[in-house]
Each structure stands twice: as structure tokens, then as C-alpha cells.
Amino acid sequence: MDKVLIEALKVEASIGIFEWEQRIRQQVVFDLELGTDGRRAAESDRIEDAVDYKAVSKRIVQLAGEGRWGLVEKLAEATAACLREEFGIPWVRVTVRKPGAVTGASAVGICIERGHE
């Protein structure tokens, strides 16, 4: 299986469990690996035969930006479901990081895999 990569996609989102977090927007950072068979796209050199990473990125920005998320786990799960359902991607690895959430750490987050390679 080939994998399309989208790294360090930054999105402003309403995320957090504390009351003060629910009143602000914070940055979350996505790393995405999207399972695909890239041979058809490589042969045709047509975007229609590939995973359109621009369309995927725009959709994730929309999903994260419009929702209200308590935990990074919920946002990661919603992202994985969106990618699999809307883009027909059979396997995804979604990492969601929340920079600055813990003093002394550059970020905290979660990495999930859904589907089959």
C-alpha cells in the first residue's frame, strides 16, 4: 500500500475541556497518512486518479474549524471517519497535536489508525 502524506496541517479550532478553552480558538496540528494504490495516478498523471491532498486538507480544516471538540481523541476519530467515508480511503493514520497544552512539552496529542492496510 502506498501512503499519501499531509504533514503539520495547522488549524484553528475550538478544543479543550476547560471552561476558558471553550471561549477561545486554539491551534491543532494534523499529520495524516492516507492509504492508497498510487500506481494508477502515476501512470495517468491525472489528479482524478489520485488522492487529492488539497481537497483532503480543505475538508479537514473545515471539519476541525467548524466543530466543538473537548478532546483531541474525538477530533482524531471524526477526522479518520471523514477521510474513510467521504474520500473512500481504506486506511488512515491520523495524528492530532495540541501545541502548548502542557508546560514543558512542545505538544500533546494522539495518533490513531483506522481501516486495513
C-alpha positions as CSV (number, residue, x, y, z in Angstrom):
1,M,0.0,0.0,0.0
2,D,1.2,3.5,-0.9
3,K,0.6,6.4,1.5
4,V,-0.2,10.0,0.8
5,L,1.3,12.3,3.5
6,I,0.0,15.6,4.8
7,E,2.3,16.9,7.5
8,A,1.9,19.7,10.0
9,L,-1.5,20.9,8.8
10,K,-2.3,23.8,11.2
11,V,-5.9,24.5,12.0
12,E,-7.6,26.9,14.5
13,A,-10.2,25.0,16.4
14,S,-12.5,25.2,19.4
15,I,-10.9,22.5,21.5
16,G,-10.5,21.8,25.2
17,I,-12.3,20.6,28.3
18,F,-11.8,23.6,30.5
19,E,-14.3,26.5,30.5
20,W,-11.7,29.0,29.4
21,E,-10.8,26.8,26.5
22,Q,-14.4,26.7,25.3
23,R,-14.3,30.5,24.9
24,I,-11.2,30.6,22.6
25,R,-9.8,29.0,19.5
26,Q,-6.5,27.1,19.7
27,Q,-4.2,25.7,17.1
28,V,-4.2,22.0,16.5
29,V,-1.7,20.3,14.1
30,F,-2.5,17.3,12.0
31,D,-0.2,14.7,10.4
32,L,-2.1,12.4,8.1
33,E,-1.1,9.2,6.3
34,L,-3.7,8.1,3.7
35,G,-3.5,4.6,2.3
36,T,-3.9,4.3,-1.4
37,D,-2.7,2.5,-4.5
38,G,-0.7,5.2,-6.4
39,R,0.0,3.2,-9.5
40,R,-3.0,4.4,-11.5
41,A,-2.2,8.0,-10.7
42,A,1.5,7.5,-11.5
43,E,0.5,6.0,-14.9
44,S,-2.1,8.6,-15.9
45,D,-0.6,11.7,-14.2
46,R,-4.1,12.8,-13.5
47,I,-5.4,14.2,-10.2
48,E,-8.7,12.3,-10.8
49,D,-6.8,9.1,-10.3
50,A,-5.0,10.3,-7.1
51,V,-5.9,11.2,-3.5
52,D,-6.4,15.0,-3.9
53,Y,-4.4,16.2,-0.9
54,K,-5.6,19.8,-1.4
55,A,-9.3,18.7,-1.2
56,V,-8.5,16.5,1.8
57,S,-6.7,19.4,3.6
58,K,-9.5,21.8,2.9
59,R,-12.1,19.3,4.3
60,I,-10.1,18.7,7.5
61,V,-9.7,22.5,8.0
62,Q,-13.5,22.8,7.7
63,L,-14.3,19.8,9.9
64,A,-11.9,20.9,12.7
65,G,-12.7,24.6,12.4
66,E,-16.5,24.2,12.5
67,G,-16.8,21.7,15.2
68,R,-16.6,22.0,19.0
69,W,-14.2,19.5,20.4
70,G,-13.5,18.6,24.0
71,L,-10.7,16.0,23.5
72,V,-8.1,15.5,20.7
73,E,-9.3,11.9,20.7
74,K,-12.8,12.9,19.5
75,L,-11.3,15.2,16.8
76,A,-8.9,12.4,15.6
77,E,-11.8,9.9,15.4
78,A,-14.0,12.3,13.5
79,T,-11.2,13.1,11.1
80,A,-10.5,9.4,10.4
81,A,-14.2,8.7,9.8
82,C,-14.5,11.7,7.5
83,L,-11.4,10.6,5.4
84,R,-12.7,7.0,5.1
85,E,-16.3,7.8,4.3
86,E,-16.0,10.9,2.2
87,F,-12.8,10.1,0.3
88,G,-13.0,6.3,0.2
89,I,-9.6,5.9,1.8
90,P,-9.3,2.3,3.1
91,W,-6.6,3.0,5.8
92,V,-5.7,6.2,7.6
93,R,-3.2,7.2,10.4
94,V,-4.3,10.5,12.0
95,T,-2.1,12.3,14.5
96,V,-3.6,15.4,16.2
97,R,-1.3,17.5,18.3
98,K,-2.3,20.4,20.6
99,P,0.8,22.7,21.0
100,G,1.5,24.3,24.3
101,A,-1.1,22.3,26.2
102,V,1.3,21.1,28.8
103,T,4.1,23.1,30.3
104,G,7.5,21.8,29.3
105,A,6.1,19.9,26.3
106,S,6.0,21.2,22.7
107,A,2.7,19.4,22.2
108,V,0.4,16.7,23.4
109,G,-1.8,14.6,21.2
110,I,-2.9,11.2,19.9
111,C,-2.2,9.0,16.9
112,I,-4.9,6.6,15.7
113,E,-5.1,4.1,12.8
114,R,-8.4,3.1,11.2
115,G,-9.1,0.6,8.4
116,H,-6.9,-2.0,6.9
117,E,-3.5,-1.6,5.1
